[in-house]
Amino acid sequence: DCVQGRRSRSLSPRTSAPPMELDTFLYYWDESDGPQWQGWWITPDRVGNDRFFAFSRGAAASPDECRSWRGGDRSIDMCVASLGGGAMGVRASGLGFEGVYERESEERGHGRPAFRRTRDLTAAEAARIDAASAAAPSTVVYSQQMTLADLPSSSEEAPAAIAVGVPLELPAAVTPAAALEWVRGGGEEGGQHAGAAGSPPEEAAAEPMLRLSLRVESAAELDQVVRKEAAERLSLPELSDEESPLPVGWVLAERSAAPVSGTVRRFLLLAAHQLEEELPESYRSLPQVRELAASLRRLVVERGFTLCVWADG
C-alpha cells in the first residue's frame, strides 16, 4: 500500500482525530516530486496518502530533528522525540495522532525509515517529551564552525558539539549586512558570537587553496556527492557580492567540527530551507535574505553553476 508515484493532488489537512483503529504513519518524502513535498509527514491509512495530519518541510535526517510542524495553513504545537529502540514519540497537544510510532521498513519512507503508530504515550513518556521540548535551546545553527548546510546526513554522524548557535532573540534593529553575516556564519563586531566565550581567536586568514571545482550543468551532476573535510569550505562563486568577493564567492558551508558529505542538491536545498524557515522573522523577511534563498533554489532548477571546495593555504 506504499504510494511511490508523483503526487498530483493538493494535500488537505485532516483536522479531526483519527479513530483508534486507523493506521497512522510518520515518514519522509524526498524532493523528487518537487521541493514543496520534501519533508516529514504524518498521514492516515498509508504512506503517501493525499490527506495528512502534520507536515514538517525540509531535509531533516530524522523526524526528531524537525523544528516546526504544520497542519495545513496553521502551526501545530508538536514535538517528536526518540524513545529508543527504533520508536518515536509524538506529542501534539492531545491531537488524535499523538502516540508512539514504531519503526517499519526502509522502503516505505523514500530511503529513510517509516514509522507506524502502535499505541498511546504513557504518562512517563509524555512527561519525558515535554521536558525535552522545554529544554531545547531556541537557536539557529549558523555559526563560525558550521552552517546548516554542513549538518551530517544522519544523527549518528553528528558531533557532540555541532556549532555555536545564533540566539533567536536578536535586537530589533537588524541591518541587511548584519543579517547576511549571521547567515554566512560570521559573528558580531570583533568576529565572535556572544555565545562563543572562550573560543580561540582566529588567526589571520591565509590565502585559500582551491581543492575542487565542480561544474554543475546536468541533473546527474546535481546529484553528485561532494565531501568537505572539517577544515574546508564550500562556496558558490556565482553568488559573489561585495561581502563575499571572488574568487571564493558566497560560502555555502563553513569549516565544520567533522567532515561532511552530501549531494550538491542537498547542500543547496538545505541552505535555502534554513534561510526561509529557520532564521528569526526579522532576518528572513529581509529582501536580501529572500533573494539569496531564491537564488539557491534557482541554481537547483536551472543549474549552470560551479561548486568549489576550498582548503586553507
C-alpha positions as CSV (number, residue, x, y, z in Angstrom):
1,D,0.0,0.0,0.0
2,C,3.0,2.3,-0.4
3,V,2.5,5.2,-2.8
4,Q,5.7,6.0,-4.6
5,G,4.4,7.8,-7.6
6,R,4.2,11.5,-8.3
7,R,1.7,13.3,-6.1
8,S,-0.8,15.1,-8.3
9,R,-3.4,16.4,-5.9
10,S,-3.2,19.3,-3.4
11,L,-2.9,17.9,0.1
12,S,-5.6,19.0,2.5
13,P,-5.1,18.6,6.2
14,R,-7.3,16.3,8.2
15,T,-8.1,18.1,11.4
16,S,-10.2,15.6,13.3
17,A,-8.6,13.0,15.5
18,P,-8.1,9.6,13.8
19,P,-10.1,6.7,15.0
20,M,-8.1,4.3,17.1
21,E,-8.4,1.5,14.5
22,L,-7.0,3.8,11.8
23,D,-3.3,3.2,11.0
24,T,-1.3,6.4,11.1
25,F,2.2,6.7,9.6
26,L,5.2,9.0,10.1
27,Y,7.6,9.1,7.2
28,Y,9.9,11.1,4.9
29,W,9.1,12.2,1.3
30,D,12.1,13.4,-0.8
31,E,12.3,16.3,-3.3
32,S,11.9,14.1,-6.4
33,D,8.3,15.4,-6.9
34,G,9.3,19.0,-6.1
35,P,10.7,20.8,-3.0
36,Q,7.2,21.6,-1.8
37,W,6.7,17.9,-0.9
38,Q,10.0,17.3,0.8
39,G,9.8,16.7,4.5
40,W,8.4,14.5,7.2
41,W,4.6,13.7,7.1
42,I,2.1,12.1,9.4
43,T,-0.8,10.7,7.3
44,P,-3.7,8.3,7.9
45,D,-4.2,4.9,6.3
46,R,-0.9,4.6,4.3
47,V,2.4,6.1,3.4
48,G,1.9,8.7,0.6
49,N,-1.8,9.4,1.4
50,D,-3.1,12.7,-0.1
51,R,-4.6,13.7,3.3
52,F,-2.4,14.5,6.2
53,F,-2.3,15.4,9.9
54,A,1.1,17.1,10.1
55,F,4.0,18.1,7.9
56,S,7.5,19.5,8.6
57,R,9.2,20.8,5.5
58,G,12.9,20.2,4.8
59,A,15.6,17.5,4.6
60,A,15.9,16.6,8.3
61,A,17.5,13.2,8.6
62,S,15.1,12.1,11.3
63,P,11.7,13.4,12.5
64,D,13.0,14.2,16.0
65,E,15.3,16.8,14.3
66,C,12.3,18.7,12.8
67,R,11.8,22.2,14.4
68,S,8.3,23.1,13.3
69,W,5.2,21.3,12.2
70,R,2.1,22.5,10.3
71,G,-1.4,21.2,9.7
72,G,-2.4,22.9,6.5
73,D,-2.0,26.7,7.0
74,R,-1.6,26.6,10.7
75,S,1.3,25.7,13.0
76,I,0.9,22.8,15.4
77,D,2.4,22.8,18.9
78,M,4.1,19.5,18.4
79,C,7.3,17.7,19.3
80,V,8.8,14.4,18.1
81,A,11.4,12.7,20.2
82,S,13.2,9.4,20.0
83,L,12.1,6.9,22.7
84,G,14.9,4.4,21.8
85,G,14.6,1.0,20.2
86,G,13.5,2.5,16.9
87,A,10.4,4.2,18.3
88,M,9.4,7.8,18.1
89,G,7.1,9.6,20.5
90,V,4.8,12.3,19.0
91,R,3.4,14.9,21.4
92,A,0.8,17.1,19.7
93,S,-1.3,18.9,22.3
94,G,-3.7,15.9,22.7
95,L,-4.5,15.6,19.0
96,G,-5.6,12.2,17.9
97,F,-2.4,11.2,16.1
98,E,-0.3,11.7,19.2
99,G,1.3,8.5,20.4
100,V,4.2,6.0,20.0
101,Y,5.4,5.3,16.4
102,E,7.4,2.1,15.8
103,R,9.9,1.9,13.1
104,E,9.0,-0.1,9.9
105,S,11.0,-0.9,6.8
106,E,13.3,1.5,5.0
107,E,11.4,1.1,1.7
108,R,8.3,2.9,2.9
109,G,10.0,6.3,3.6
110,H,11.8,7.2,0.4
111,G,15.1,5.7,1.6
112,R,14.5,6.6,5.3
113,P,12.7,4.6,7.9
114,A,8.9,5.0,8.2
115,F,7.1,4.7,11.5
116,R,3.6,3.4,12.3
117,R,1.5,4.4,15.3
118,T,1.1,1.5,17.6
119,R,-0.2,2.9,20.9
120,D,-0.8,5.9,23.1
121,L,2.0,7.6,25.0
122,T,2.4,6.6,28.7
123,A,2.3,9.4,31.2
124,A,6.1,9.0,31.7
125,E,6.8,9.1,28.0
126,A,4.7,12.3,27.6
127,A,6.5,13.9,30.5
128,R,9.8,13.0,29.1
129,I,9.0,14.5,25.7
130,D,7.6,17.7,27.3
131,A,10.8,18.0,29.3
132,A,13.0,17.6,26.3
133,S,11.0,20.1,24.3
134,A,11.2,22.7,27.2
135,A,14.9,22.2,27.5
136,A,15.6,22.5,23.8
137,P,17.6,25.7,23.0
138,S,16.0,28.2,20.8
139,T,18.9,28.6,18.4
140,V,19.6,28.5,14.7
141,V,22.7,26.6,13.8
142,Y,24.6,29.1,11.7
143,S,28.0,29.6,13.2
144,Q,31.6,30.1,12.9
145,Q,32.1,26.4,13.0
146,M,29.3,25.2,10.7
147,T,26.4,26.3,8.6
148,L,23.1,24.4,8.5
149,A,24.2,23.1,5.1
150,D,27.0,21.4,7.0
151,L,24.8,19.2,9.1
152,P,25.6,15.5,8.9
153,S,23.2,13.3,6.9
154,S,22.3,11.3,9.9
155,S,22.0,11.9,13.6
156,E,24.6,9.2,14.3
157,E,27.2,11.2,12.5
158,A,26.6,14.4,14.4
159,P,29.5,15.5,16.6
160,A,28.8,16.1,20.2
161,A,29.1,19.9,19.8
162,I,27.9,20.8,16.3
163,A,28.2,24.6,16.5
164,V,27.8,27.8,18.3
165,G,24.2,28.7,17.9
166,V,22.7,32.0,17.0
167,P,20.0,33.1,19.5
168,L,16.6,33.6,18.2
169,E,16.1,36.6,20.5
170,L,18.0,39.2,18.4
171,P,18.0,43.0,18.5
172,A,15.0,44.6,16.7
173,A,17.3,46.9,14.7
174,V,18.8,44.5,12.1
175,T,20.7,45.7,9.1
176,P,20.9,43.6,5.9
177,A,24.7,43.4,6.3
178,A,24.4,42.0,9.8
179,A,21.7,39.5,8.8
180,L,23.8,38.1,5.9
181,E,26.8,38.0,8.2
182,W,24.9,35.7,10.6
183,V,23.7,33.6,7.7
184,R,27.2,33.1,6.4
185,G,28.4,32.0,9.8
186,G,30.1,35.2,10.9
187,G,29.7,36.8,14.3
188,E,29.2,40.2,15.8
189,E,31.7,43.0,15.5
190,G,35.1,41.6,16.5
191,G,34.4,38.3,14.9
192,Q,33.0,36.3,17.8
193,H,29.4,35.3,18.7
194,A,28.2,36.4,22.1
195,G,27.8,32.7,23.0
196,A,31.3,31.8,21.9
197,A,33.2,33.0,25.0
198,G,36.4,31.1,25.4
199,S,36.7,30.2,21.7
200,P,40.3,30.7,20.5
201,P,40.8,33.8,18.3
202,E,41.0,33.1,14.7
203,E,44.4,33.6,13.1
204,A,44.9,35.9,10.2
205,A,43.2,34.3,7.2
206,A,45.6,32.6,4.8
207,E,45.1,32.6,1.1
208,P,42.6,29.8,0.3
209,M,43.6,27.0,-2.0
210,L,41.0,25.6,-4.5
211,R,40.9,21.8,-4.0
212,L,37.9,21.1,-6.2
213,S,35.9,23.0,-8.8
214,L,32.8,21.1,-9.9
215,R,30.8,22.5,-12.8
216,V,27.1,21.6,-12.4
217,E,25.2,21.5,-15.7
218,S,23.1,18.4,-15.5
219,A,20.8,16.6,-13.1
220,A,23.4,13.9,-12.7
221,E,26.0,16.4,-11.6
222,L,23.5,18.0,-9.2
223,D,23.1,14.6,-7.5
224,Q,26.9,14.0,-7.3
225,V,28.2,13.5,-3.8
226,V,30.7,16.1,-2.5
227,R,32.9,15.6,0.6
228,K,34.1,18.5,2.6
229,E,36.8,17.9,5.2
230,A,36.4,19.6,8.6
231,A,38.8,22.4,7.7
232,E,37.4,23.1,4.3
233,R,34.6,25.3,3.0
234,L,32.1,25.0,0.1
235,S,31.3,28.1,-2.0
236,L,29.3,29.4,-4.9
237,P,31.3,31.9,-7.0
238,E,28.1,32.8,-8.9
239,L,26.6,34.3,-5.7
240,S,29.6,36.6,-5.1
241,D,29.0,40.1,-3.9
242,E,30.8,42.9,-2.1
243,E,30.6,41.0,1.2
244,S,31.6,37.7,-0.5
245,P,34.1,38.6,-3.2
246,L,35.7,36.4,-5.8
247,P,37.5,34.1,-6.1
248,V,35.7,32.3,-3.2
249,G,32.2,33.9,-3.6
250,W,29.3,33.1,-1.2
251,V,30.3,30.4,1.4
252,L,27.7,27.7,1.4
253,A,29.3,25.6,4.1
254,E,31.9,26.8,6.5
255,R,34.6,24.9,8.3
256,S,33.0,22.3,10.5
257,A,33.6,20.1,13.5
258,A,33.7,17.0,11.3
259,P,33.9,16.0,7.6
260,V,30.6,16.4,5.8
261,S,29.3,14.6,2.7
262,G,26.2,15.3,0.7
263,T,24.9,15.8,-2.8
264,V,25.2,19.2,-4.4
265,R,21.4,19.3,-4.5
266,R,21.1,18.6,-0.7
267,F,23.6,21.3,0.2
268,L,21.7,24.0,-1.8
269,L,18.2,23.0,-0.8
270,L,19.0,22.6,2.9
271,A,20.7,26.1,2.9
272,A,17.6,27.6,1.1
273,H,15.2,25.9,3.6
274,Q,17.0,27.3,6.6
275,L,17.1,30.8,5.1
276,E,13.3,30.6,4.5
277,E,12.2,28.8,7.7
278,E,14.8,28.8,10.5
279,L,16.0,32.3,10.7
280,P,14.2,34.8,13.0
281,E,11.4,36.6,11.2
282,S,13.3,39.9,11.4
283,Y,16.1,38.3,9.3
284,R,14.3,36.0,6.9
285,S,11.9,38.8,5.8
286,L,14.8,40.9,4.6
287,P,14.8,41.3,0.8
288,Q,18.5,40.3,0.6
289,V,17.8,37.1,2.6
290,R,14.8,36.2,0.5
291,E,16.7,36.8,-2.7
292,L,19.6,34.6,-1.5
293,A,17.2,31.7,-0.8
294,A,15.5,32.2,-4.2
295,S,18.9,32.2,-5.9
296,L,19.8,28.9,-4.3
297,R,16.6,27.3,-5.5
298,R,17.1,28.8,-9.0
299,L,20.5,27.1,-9.2
300,V,18.9,23.8,-8.4
301,V,16.4,24.2,-11.2
302,E,18.4,25.9,-13.8
303,R,21.9,24.6,-12.9
304,G,24.8,26.1,-14.8
305,F,26.9,27.0,-11.7
306,T,30.2,26.0,-10.1
307,L,30.6,24.5,-6.6
308,C,34.1,25.0,-5.1
309,V,35.8,23.3,-2.2
310,W,38.5,25.5,-0.5
311,A,41.3,24.4,1.8
312,D,43.3,26.7,4.0
313,G,46.5,27.9,2.4
